Each structure stands twice: as C-alpha cells, then as structure tokens.
Amino acid sequence: MKSKIVVLANQKGGVGKTTTAINLAAILATKGKKILLVDSDPQGNASSGVGLFNTDPEKHLYNCYMGSPSTIDCIQSTSIKNLSILAASIDLAGIEIELIAKENREKQLRRILKEVRELYDYIIVDCPPSLGLLTINGLTAADSVLIPMQCEYFAMEGLAQLIDTIRKVKKSLNRGLYIEGLLMSMFDQRNRLTHKVAGEVKKHFKDQVFKTIIPRNVRLSESPSHGKTIIEYDKNCAGAKAFDQLGNEFLRRNRKTQ
C-alpha cells in the first residue's frame, strides 16, 4: 500500500508551518506510523528541527531534483523511531532556475517520491513560504494539503490566494488534490482579534477546520534551536499535548477517508 502524501503549505511566513510539519511527523511516528518528512524549504528548518544540522551535501532533496543519487539513498534516519527525513540545503534555493527549461517541471517531486511511496504510511512535505515552483511541485505530488494559519488580520487574505492556487493545481496538474484541513496555530487565548478571526475561519470552512488548536508556547519556540521535536524537548508542555491531540485527530480523519 502506498503512503499518503500530505503537504503543508502557506505562502505567508511565520504561521507555524515548519513547527507543525516537524511535530506532526514526530507524533505520528510515536503512534507507530512509518513517516518520511520531506524538507522542501531551502531554509532547511525542518532538517535542523529534527537534529540534522550538518548533513552530507550529497544526501539532499536538491540532488534528487537533479536526478542523482536515487531518492532512497538520500533519506536519513532521525533520533525518533519510525521517522526519517529527506533533508534540504540552501542549494534548493536555485532549483526554480534549474528546472525552468525542464519538461514536466511541476511534477519532479512526484517523480522523486514515487520511488519510496510504498515504504511509509505518511509522507509529510514542508513547503517554503511562497507559491513558487517548489510549492507547486509539493501540491502536484500531494494527496492533500494541510494549511497552518495564524489567526491575525491578514490571514484570510493570504488564505484566499492559497486556495485559488490549490484550485488551479487541482484543475491542471493533480485532480485528486484536496484540503486535509486548516489548522489554527500560534493561538493566543488572550487576544480578542485571534478569537474573531478564528470565528470567521470556522464560519467559512466549517468541518475543514481541525478542532485541535496549537497554542503559542515558549517550549515549542525553543525546541528547534536544540534540534529536537517538542516530544523530545518537553513532552509535558502545552504545545506537546496539543500536537498529540492533533495526531489523534489527523488519524481519526484518515480512518474515515480510507
């Protein structure tokens, strides 16, 4: 059985996208699922966030895009059982120029992941904060899109743009693509605007919004600098408990759709 590919996308930066990718992947791995985390952001924050700071330059997603070596040779293990990673490097920043004349340039990540799809239960792809070719490749390769968003003034505006892009990709490149759900992250209970925006999101998107909310949490912010997921850094903090709830909700939703 091939894995389900879930892409995390939002062209707006600082919404908790990479934090969600890392910690959802780690939580699902601790629940016995075989997970591949794909770092498709040239900043490489998902890679360093699971402890891969100085990795072999030959074992990066960039090399897979360029056709050498094979995908399976680039995958690296992490300190968490069942969690592997296809890491990123700054070289990935130039991939849009490298691919510009390539045939099927939007389908290169699909090609890369095809080789290893049957080895995992879920493949989670962290996209850069843009709607460029790396994100389009993610959406073209994916079964679904998980959209983390911060409940602030400009959130809805950016969301409309992202959903328009998802529709275009669905129409021309990936007919099976659907929205896994919207996740409210970095949620500040004390802020009235946060609650107002959350209400608007729920009104528009209804059941597509995850019931789990990821709170603003100091421990969640600290953990990446230590190269640790939140369950390794502080499994008892509010952030870790929220991600455990998210993992359970994610698996419940997927049991219904399988």
Phi, psi and chi 1 to 4 in degrees:
 res  aa     phi    psi   chi1   chi2   chi3   chi4
   1 MET       -  129.0 -177.5 -178.8  156.3      -
   2 LYS   -80.0  155.0   65.9 -179.3 -177.6  179.7
   3 SER   -73.7  163.0   53.8      -      -      -
   4 LYS   -92.9  133.4  178.0  176.4 -178.4  178.9
   5 ILE  -101.8  120.8  -59.9  175.9      -      -
   6 VAL  -117.1  121.4 -178.2      -      -      -
   7 VAL  -100.3  135.4  161.6      -      -      -
   8 LEU   -99.9  119.8  -82.3   86.3      -      -
   9 ALA  -138.5  141.7      -      -      -      -
  10 ASN  -171.4  120.6 -166.6  -33.8      -      -
  11 GLN   -70.0  -13.5   77.8  -84.8   21.7      -
  12 LYS   -84.2  127.7 -164.6  171.4 -175.6  -48.9
  13 GLY   -79.2  163.2      -      -      -      -
  14 GLY    69.9   30.4      -      -      -      -
  15 VAL  -106.5    4.8  -62.5      -      -      -
  16 GLY    89.5   19.7      -      -      -      -
  17 LYS   -65.9  -51.9 -179.7  176.5   51.1   58.8
  18 THR   -67.8  -39.0  -60.0      -      -      -
  19 THR   -57.8  -41.0  -61.0      -      -      -
  20 THR   -68.0  -44.3  -58.3      -      -      -
  21 ALA   -58.6  -49.2      -      -      -      -
  22 ILE   -61.7  -51.1  -67.7  167.4      -      -
  23 ASN   -79.5  -30.7  -68.6  -59.1      -      -
  24 LEU   -66.6  -43.6  177.2   59.3      -      -
  25 ALA   -58.6  -45.8      -      -      -      -
  26 ALA   -65.4  -43.4      -      -      -      -
  27 ILE   -62.7  -45.0  -75.1  -71.4      -      -
  28 LEU   -63.0  -35.9  -67.6  175.6      -      -
  29 ALA   -64.9  -39.9      -      -      -      -
  30 THR   -70.5  -17.5   63.2      -      -      -
  31 LYS   -91.7   13.6  -65.8 -179.4 -173.9  -63.9
  32 GLY    90.7    7.7      -      -      -      -
  33 LYS   -91.5  140.5  -58.6  -62.5  179.9 -175.8
  34 LYS   -83.3  119.7  -72.2 -154.9   74.7  176.8
  35 ILE  -122.6  136.7  -52.9  -64.9      -      -
  36 LEU  -114.7  122.0  174.5   63.4      -      -
  37 LEU   -97.1  123.9  176.2   61.3      -      -
  38 VAL  -108.5  118.1  178.0      -      -      -
  39 ASP   -90.9  102.5 -170.2  -10.3      -      -
  40 SER  -106.2   24.8 -172.9      -      -      -
  41 ASP  -115.2  121.7 -175.1  -17.7      -      -
  42 PRO   -55.3  -22.0  -24.6   33.0      -      -
  43 GLN   -66.7  -23.4  -65.5  174.7   89.4      -
  44 GLY    68.9   23.9      -      -      -      -
  45 ASN   -70.6  -30.9  -68.6  -23.5      -      -
  46 ALA   -68.2  -34.0      -      -      -      -
  47 SER   -67.2  -51.2  -56.1      -      -      -
  48 SER   -68.0  -28.6   59.2      -      -      -
  49 GLY   -67.2  -19.6      -      -      -      -
  50 VAL  -108.8   17.5  -65.5      -      -      -
  51 GLY    97.1    5.3      -      -      -      -
  52 LEU   -98.1   93.7  -85.9   74.5      -      -
  53 PHE   -94.5  -49.9  -71.0   97.5      -      -
  54 ASN  -120.6   89.9  -63.4  -57.1      -      -
  55 THR  -100.7  163.3   58.2      -      -      -
  56 ASP   -57.7  119.5 -178.0  -16.8      -      -
  57 PRO   -62.3  -17.1   18.7  -29.3      -      -
  58 GLU   -81.2  -13.4  -62.4  -60.4  -46.9      -
  59 LYS  -107.9   52.5  -69.1 -171.3  170.9 -174.5
  60 HIS  -122.2  158.7  -73.6  153.1      -      -
  61 LEU   -56.6  -35.0  179.9   58.3      -      -
  62 TYR   -53.3  -45.1  172.7   79.9      -      -
  63 ASN   -62.9  -35.2  -58.0   91.9      -      -
  64 CYS   -65.6  -40.7  -63.3      -      -      -
  65 TYR   -61.2  -36.0  -92.1  106.0      -      -
  66 MET   -83.4   -0.8  -60.2  -46.6  -67.0      -
  67 GLY    93.1    5.5      -      -      -      -
  68 SER  -156.1  138.5  172.4      -      -      -
  69 PRO   -79.3 -164.1   30.7  -31.6      -      -
  70 SER   -71.1  157.2   67.4      -      -      -
  71 THR   -55.8  -45.7  -52.5      -      -      -
  72 ILE   -62.7  -29.2 -160.5  154.2      -      -
  73 ASP   -75.3  -16.3  -69.8  -26.7      -      -
  74 CYS   -94.1  -14.2  -69.3      -      -      -
  75 ILE   -75.5  134.6  -69.1  170.5      -      -
  76 GLN  -120.8  151.4  -60.4  175.0   70.9      -
  77 SER   -83.2  162.4   57.8      -      -      -
  78 THR  -121.3 -178.8   70.2      -      -      -
  79 SER   -74.8   -9.0   55.2      -      -      -
  80 ILE   -99.9  127.7  -66.4  179.0      -      -
  81 LYS   -58.7  139.9 -175.7 -176.8  174.8 -176.5
  82 ASN    76.3   -1.0  -65.4  -34.5      -      -
  83 LEU  -113.8  116.9  177.0   59.4      -      -
  84 SER  -115.2  165.6  -58.9      -      -      -
  85 ILE  -139.3  143.2 -175.4  164.8      -      -
  86 LEU  -106.4  103.9 -176.1   49.3      -      -
  87 ALA   -81.3  164.0      -      -      -      -
  88 ALA  -115.4  158.5      -      -      -      -
  89 SER  -137.3  172.3   66.1      -      -      -
  90 ILE   -64.0  -21.0 -165.6   63.3      -      -
  91 ASP   -55.6  -29.1  -69.8  -20.6      -      -
  92 LEU   -62.1  -21.0 -157.8   55.2      -      -
  93 ALA   -62.2  -27.1      -      -      -      -
  94 GLY   -93.3    4.4      -      -      -      -
  95 ILE   -66.1  -30.5 -155.8   69.1      -      -
  96 GLU   -63.9  -36.4  -55.9 -152.3    2.1      -
  97 ILE   -72.2  -40.8  -64.0  165.0      -      -
  98 GLU   -61.9  -34.7  -55.8  -97.6   13.8      -
  99 LEU   -90.6   -6.5  -68.2  179.8      -      -
 100 ILE   -56.7  -34.7 -154.4  148.8      -      -
 101 ALA  -100.8    3.7      -      -      -      -
 102 LYS   -81.3  138.6 -159.0  173.7  179.4   86.3
 103 GLU   -68.9  143.0 -166.2  177.4   -9.2      -
 104 ASN    54.7   41.6  -69.1  -34.7      -      -
 105 ARG   -62.4  -27.0   58.8 -177.1  179.4  173.6
 106 GLU   -77.8  -10.6  -58.1   92.8  -11.6      -
 107 LYS  -109.3   14.7  -62.1  178.0 -179.7  177.2
 108 GLN   -70.7  -38.7  -65.3  -55.8  -57.5      -
 109 LEU   -67.5  -36.1 -173.0   60.7      -      -
 110 ARG   -57.9  -44.1 -179.0 -171.9  -73.3  176.0
 111 ARG   -61.6  -44.2  169.3 -172.3   61.8   77.7
 112 ILE   -61.3  -43.7  -69.9  163.3      -      -
 113 LEU   -82.5  -20.1  -62.5 -179.8      -      -
 114 LYS   -55.7  -37.3 -174.1  178.9  179.1 -178.3
 115 GLU   -62.7  -29.3 -175.0 -172.6  -36.0      -
 116 VAL  -118.0    5.2  -64.5      -      -      -
 117 ARG   -57.7  -34.0  -83.3 -162.0   79.4  162.4
 118 GLU   -80.9   -2.8  -65.6 -169.0    1.3      -
 119 LEU   -90.5  -11.4  -57.4  177.4      -      -
 120 TYR  -130.9  159.5  -60.3   94.3      -      -
 121 ASP   -82.4  -43.6  -65.1  -52.3      -      -
 122 TYR  -138.3  139.2  -64.9   98.6      -      -
 123 ILE  -113.2  121.5  -64.1  176.3      -      -
 124 ILE  -111.3  121.7  -66.6  176.6      -      -
 125 VAL  -110.1  123.2 -177.3      -      -      -
 126 ASP   -95.7  113.2 -177.1   35.3      -      -
 127 CYS   -91.6  158.9  -69.7      -      -      -
 128 PRO   -71.4  162.4   23.2  -30.2      -      -
 129 PRO   -79.8   68.2   26.7  -31.5      -      -
 130 SER  -161.4  171.1   75.2      -      -      -
 131 LEU  -111.2   34.1  -65.7  176.3      -      -
 132 GLY   -81.6 -165.4      -      -      -      -
 133 LEU   -65.8  -31.8 -164.1   52.5      -      -
 134 LEU   -65.1  -42.6  -77.0  169.0      -      -
 135 THR   -69.1  -40.3  -62.6      -      -      -
 136 ILE   -61.2  -39.9  -60.7  -60.0      -      -
 137 ASN   -61.8  -40.6  -97.9  -91.0      -      -
 138 GLY   -61.8  -47.1      -      -      -      -
 139 LEU   -66.0  -33.8  -65.3  172.6      -      -
 140 THR   -72.1  -32.1  -56.4      -      -      -
 141 ALA   -82.1  -20.4      -      -      -      -
 142 ALA   -83.0  157.2      -      -      -      -
 143 ASP   -87.5  -37.2  -64.7  -60.3      -      -
 144 SER  -148.2  165.0   67.7      -      -      -
 145 VAL  -120.3  128.3 -166.4      -      -      -
 146 LEU  -105.4  126.3 -164.2  160.9      -      -
 147 ILE  -111.8  103.2  -54.3  170.6      -      -
 148 PRO   -78.5  139.6   -7.0   23.9      -      -
 149 MET  -145.3  146.7   59.2  173.6  -65.1      -
 150 GLN   -93.9  136.5 -163.0  175.7  -16.8      -
 151 CYS   -82.2   82.8  -68.2      -      -      -
 152 GLU  -138.3  178.9   56.5  174.1   32.8      -
 153 TYR   -55.6  -45.5 -175.4   70.4      -      -
 154 PHE   -89.1    1.4  -67.5  113.5      -      -
 155 ALA   -60.7  -45.1      -      -      -      -
 156 MET   -65.6  -36.3  -64.8  -66.7  -83.2      -
 157 GLU   -62.6  -47.6 -170.8  178.8  -78.2      -
 158 GLY   -65.7  -34.4      -      -      -      -
 159 LEU   -64.6  -41.0 -165.7   54.0      -      -
 160 ALA   -61.6  -40.3      -      -      -      -
 161 GLN   -66.0  -42.8 -166.1 -179.4   -2.7      -
 162 LEU   -64.0  -44.5  174.9   58.8      -      -
 163 ILE   -65.8  -33.7  -73.6  168.7      -      -
 164 ASP   -63.7  -41.3 -176.0   52.2      -      -
 165 THR   -64.5  -42.8  -59.9      -      -      -
 166 ILE   -59.4  -42.7  -67.9  167.9      -      -
 167 ARG   -61.1  -43.0  -77.5 -162.3 -167.1  107.5
 168 LYS   -65.3  -42.1  -73.9  174.0 -179.6  171.2
 169 VAL   -64.7  -42.3  170.1      -      -      -
 170 LYS   -60.4  -41.0 -176.5  179.2  172.6   75.2
 171 LYS   -70.1  -40.5 -174.2  177.4  177.9 -178.0
 172 SER  -108.2  -21.8   58.6      -      -      -
 173 LEU  -126.8  -25.5  -65.5  163.0      -      -
 174 ASN  -153.6   84.6 -176.6    1.7      -      -
 175 ARG   -62.5  -25.8  -69.6 -164.3  172.4  -81.7
 176 GLY   -85.0   -3.9      -      -      -      -
 177 LEU   -64.9  135.5 -175.4   65.6      -      -
 178 TYR  -144.5  165.5   68.0   94.8      -      -
 179 ILE   -85.2  117.3  -65.4  173.8      -      -
 180 GLU   -65.0  -41.1 -178.6   79.2   32.4      -
 181 GLY   163.4  163.2      -      -      -      -
 182 LEU  -103.4  133.7  -76.4   81.4      -      -
 183 LEU  -117.3  122.6  175.2   69.3      -      -
 184 MET   -84.7  117.9  -72.5 -179.2  -86.6      -
 185 SER  -122.0  168.6   67.3      -      -      -
 186 MET    51.6   42.3  -56.9  171.4   76.2      -
 187 PHE   -80.3  123.8 -163.5   91.4      -      -
 188 ASP  -105.6  105.7 -172.9  -10.9      -      -
 189 GLN   -60.1  -25.4  -70.7  -77.7    1.3      -
 190 ARG   -83.5  -12.0  -60.9  162.5  -60.0  177.5
 191 ASN   -94.5  119.8 -171.4  -38.8      -      -
 192 ARG   -65.1  -36.3  -74.7  172.4   61.3 -172.8
 193 LEU   -63.2  -38.0 -179.9   61.7      -      -
 194 THR   -55.8  -46.3  -63.2      -      -      -
 195 HIS   -67.4  -35.8  -71.3  -83.4      -      -
 196 LYS   -66.6  -46.5 -172.6  177.0  177.6 -177.4
 197 VAL   -65.0  -41.2  174.0      -      -      -
 198 ALA   -58.5  -40.8      -      -      -      -
 199 GLY   -63.0  -41.0      -      -      -      -
 200 GLU   -63.7  -42.8  -74.2  -68.2  -51.3      -
 201 VAL   -62.4  -45.8  172.4      -      -      -
 202 LYS   -64.6  -35.7  -74.0  174.6 -176.9  171.9
 203 LYS   -65.7  -39.9 -171.4  169.8   85.9  176.5
 204 HIS   -80.8  -37.4  -79.0   87.2      -      -
 205 PHE  -111.3   -8.4  -65.3   97.2      -      -
 206 LYS    46.6 -118.1  -59.6  179.6  173.1   67.0
 207 ASP   -70.2  -10.2  -69.0  -16.1      -      -
 208 GLN   -74.5  -13.9  -74.7 -174.7  -52.7      -
 209 VAL   -86.1  127.3 -177.9      -      -      -
 210 PHE   -62.8  139.9  -80.2   94.5      -      -
 211 LYS   -69.3  -33.3  -71.1 -176.3  171.6   61.7
 212 THR   -67.9  136.7  -55.7      -      -      -
 213 ILE  -120.0  132.1  -69.4  171.1      -      -
 214 ILE   -91.9  116.8  -51.4  -60.8      -      -
 215 PRO   -79.3  161.4   32.4  -35.1      -      -
 216 ARG   -64.1  130.9  -82.7 -162.4 -179.3  -83.9
 217 ASN  -151.3  123.9 -177.9 -111.5      -      -
 218 VAL   -59.9  -41.0  172.8      -      -      -
 219 ARG   -63.9  -36.9  -54.7  -60.9  -87.1  171.9
 220 LEU   -62.9  -38.1  -94.3  179.4      -      -
 221 SER   -71.2  -32.8  -56.6      -      -      -
 222 GLU   -77.8  -35.7  -69.9  172.3  -10.4      -
 223 SER   -57.1  -39.0   60.1      -      -      -
 224 PRO   -61.8  -33.5  -21.9   33.0      -      -
 225 SER   -67.5  -17.2   63.6      -      -      -
 226 HIS   -97.7    0.8  -63.5  -89.7      -      -
 227 GLY    67.6   32.1      -      -      -      -
 228 LYS  -128.8  145.2  -69.0 -178.0  176.2 -180.0
 229 THR   -74.1  165.6   64.4      -      -      -
 230 ILE   -66.0  -29.5 -165.3   59.4      -      -
 231 ILE   -73.8  -21.6   50.4  171.0      -      -
 232 GLU   -84.8  -34.6  -63.4  169.8  -70.2      -
 233 TYR   -80.3  -47.2 -172.6   63.1      -      -
 234 ASP  -160.1   87.8 -174.2   -7.9      -      -
 235 LYS   -70.3  -10.1   65.1 -179.9 -178.8 -178.5
 236 ASN  -100.7   -1.3  -64.4  -46.6      -      -
 237 CYS   -77.4  167.8   72.6      -      -      -
 238 ALA   -61.2  -37.2      -      -      -      -
 239 GLY   -63.8  -43.2      -      -      -      -
 240 ALA   -65.4  -40.8      -      -      -      -
 241 LYS   -65.5  -37.6  -71.8  173.3 -179.2  174.0
 242 ALA   -65.8  -41.0      -      -      -      -
 243 PHE   -70.0  -30.7  -88.1  108.0      -      -
 244 ASP   -65.1  -42.1 -173.1   59.2      -      -
 245 GLN   -62.7  -41.1  -73.7  174.3   17.0      -
 246 LEU   -63.1  -42.4  177.8   63.7      -      -
 247 GLY   -59.2  -44.2      -      -      -      -
 248 ASN   -64.2  -42.9  -70.4  -25.4      -      -
 249 GLU   -66.7  -41.0 -174.6  177.1   -3.0      -
 250 PHE   -59.3  -45.9  176.8   88.6      -      -
 251 LEU   -68.2  -36.9  -69.0  173.3      -      -
 252 ARG   -62.0  -46.3  -83.7 -162.9  -52.0  -86.8
 253 ARG   -60.1  -39.4  -76.7  179.6  171.5 -138.0
 254 ASN   -77.4  -26.3  -80.8  -77.2      -      -
 255 ARG   -64.7  -36.5  -84.6 -163.2  -67.5  -88.7
 256 LYS   -68.6  -32.3  -71.6  175.7 -173.9  174.6
 257 THR   -93.4   -8.3   56.4      -      -      -
 258 GLN   -83.5      -  -77.2  170.8   -2.4      -
